[in-house]
Amino acid sequence: MATRPDMEYQILVVEDEPKYLRLITVYLKLSGYRVLQSHDGWDALQQVFTEEPHLVVLDLRLPGMDGFEVCRRIRKTGNVPILVLTALNTDQDMIQALDLGADDYVVKPFSPEALLARIRALLRRTYESVVEQPMPDCGRLRLDEEYHNLLLEDRTIHLTPTEWKLLREFMRHCGKVLTHDHLLAAVWGPEYQGDHEYLRVYVRKLRSYIEPNPRLPVYLLTQAGIGYVLYPSPHGLPRS
């Protein structure tokens, strides 16, 4: 995808607390973004499908339909990046949101400058093209760049923007060990180094797509204390 200037980005803010909605809207507009607003889950879904925003900032505690369900429904039909902004601050809440397809997770109260940095990073990794790099492959795995699909034998698996970029990074370095910090910087940006929980969640999701048994992975393996490695063929299985 081609890079878009900030002035062309349209962001949907889904937030039922007026003070947060005003604050986020003001900072986004001052930064040059166009802003759509929604106060509940049903209206947010309608705007996602009719207005086609470039990014959704999504609260989880919403009237009518909570943010978890909004996230699940958005992700069933599209790959618009989703940044969750919520007062729910447990690891379980974050893991559930990321598992449902959220691309980032920010906890209230928050610094507006830090939120803008996260939004810029998410837009950058979603819409900026990878320059002059051939599409990688790794064993039985192939990527369809146009539709962001993983082609695996007789299956076509649609990937979210973050899943796509993470798997692409693994495939570009097929068979090589990649450290936690390398992956976080390459996929999320340097400001995310140390957020290893993001990696654990997304590695688990990738394993659910590519592993015969995700509980006993043989392709995408953990290197304890270092990072992960994606192999083109099964590793760790008895050889005949």
N, C-alpha and C positions, 0 to 999 in steps of 0.2 A: 504494500500500500504506500502511496506517496505521502510525504510529509505535508501536513496542513498547518498554516500559521494559526496562532492562538485565536485571532479574531474570527476565524471560521468555526471554531469548536463550539458546540452547543451542549450544555450540561444540564441534566435533569436532577434537581435536588428534591428528595422525598423525605420530608421532615414535618412532624405534626406539632413541634414546639416552636411557637412564633419567634422567640428570641434567637434560637439557633438558625431558623430559616432566614431571618433577616441578616444575621451575621455572615452566614455562608454566602448568601446572595450578594451582599455588598462587596465582599472580598473577591468573589469571582468576577463581578462586573468591573471592579477596579483593575483586575488583571487582564481584562480584554475578552472575557468569555461571554457568550450569550447564555442566559439562564432561563430554564423552565422550572416551575414550582409545582409540587404536589403535596397534599396533606394526608393522603391515605393510600392504601395498597391498590385498591381497584382503579383509582384514577391514575396512579403511577403506571400500571400495566397498560392502560389505554394510551397514555402519552408515549410510552416506549414504542408501541406499535404504530402510532399515527405520526408522531413527530420525529422519530428515529434519532434520538440524541446520540452524541459521540461517547458520552460517559454518564453513568448514573451514580449519584451520591445517595446512599440508601440507609435510612434509620431502620432498626429492627423492631422497635416497639411502635406499631402503627395501628390505628383503629380499622376495624373491618377485616383486614387481611394483614398478618404480620409480615415483617421484612424477610423472614426465612422463606415463606411461601412465595412472596414476590420474586425473590432471587431464583427460586426453583423454577417458577413459570417463565421468567425471562430467559433463563438458560436453556430451557427445553426448545426454544424456537430461534434463538439468536445468540450472537457473541459480543454484544455491546459490553464494554468493560464496566464492572460494578465495584465501587468502593463503599464498603460498609462503614458507617459512622454512627456509633452507638455507645450507650452507657453500660451495656452488658460487657463485662471485662474478664470473664472466666475463660480458661483455655478451651473448655467444652463449647462455649458459644462461638469462639473464633473458629474452631475446627469444624463445627457444624456449618457455619456460613461459608467457609472455604470449600468444604465438601459439596455444598450446593451450587458452587460456581462463582462465588465472589472472588475478585482478584486482589483485593487489599482489605485491611481491617484496621480502623482507627478508633480509639476509645475516647469518649468524652470524660472530662473536659479536655480540650485540645488547643494547640497553638494554631491560629489561622495560617501562619507562615508555613508551619510543618504540613498542614493539610494541603496547601497549595503545592508544596514540593512533591507530595505523594500524588496529587492529581497530574502534575506535569510529568512525573515519571511513568505513570500508568498510560497517559496519552502517548508518550514517546514510545513506549515498548509495544503499544497496540498499533500505531499508525505509521511509524517511521519504517521505511524499507531497509532491509539489509543490503548493503552496497556491494554489487559485483561479486556475490558469493554463490557458487553453484548449490542447487538443492541437494542436501546430503542424503545418504541412505546408510543403513546399518543392518546387514543381514537381511532378514525378511521384512524389515520396516521401510516404508516409503512415505513421503510427505507430498500432499497435493497443495501447492502454494496458493492457488487461486481461491480455493474454498476452505483452507485451513483444516483439511482432513488428514487423518492417519490412514494409510492403506495397508492393511495387514491381512495377507492371504486373500480370503474371499469376503473380508469385512471392510466397511468404510466407517470410520469413527470420527465424528466431528469434535474438534478440540476448541476449548476456550482460548482467548488470546494468551493467557499465562501458560496453560498446558502446552500450547503450540511452541512458544518461545523456549520453554524448558526442554521439551523433547528435542527441538531442533539443536539446542546447545549440546545435549548428550550425543546426538547423532553426528554433529560436526566433529566430535572428539571420540568417535566410536572406539571402544576398547581401552580408553585412557581414563585414569582416575582423575576426577575433578573435585577440588576441595569445596567445602561448604561455602566459603567466602567467594570463591570464583563464581559459583553458580548464582549466588545471591546478587553479586555485582553485575553479572552478565544478563540476568533475567529481570531482576527488580530494580537494580541500580545500586551504586556504592553506599547510599544512605541506609540500605537494608542489611548490611553486613552484621552478623550476629543474630538475626531473626531466623534461627534454624527451624522453628516450628513451621514456617511457611514451606520450607523444603520437605519436611517430613510429610506434611499433608499432601503436597503435590506429587511427591514420589509415590506415595501410596495410591494416588489416583492413576498415575501412569502405569503402575504395576497392575491395576485392575483391568487395564486395556491390553497389555502386552504379555502378561504372564499366564501360562496355563493354570498355575495355582498361585495367586498373589500372596498367600501366606508363606509359600516356599519359593521365593523368586530364584530364577536361574539366569535371567537376562540382565535385569537392573539390580545390581548388588550394592550393599552397604560396605564401605571401607571404614571400619570402626575408628572414630576419632578423627577421620580425615575428610570423607565425603562419599561419593558414589561413582560407580562405573557402569556404563551400558555396554554389554558384549553383543557381538553379532550372532553368536551361537550359544547354546546352553552351557553354563559353567557350574561345576559342583555336582553334576550328575555322574553316577557310575558309568564307565565306558564299557561297551560290549566288545 
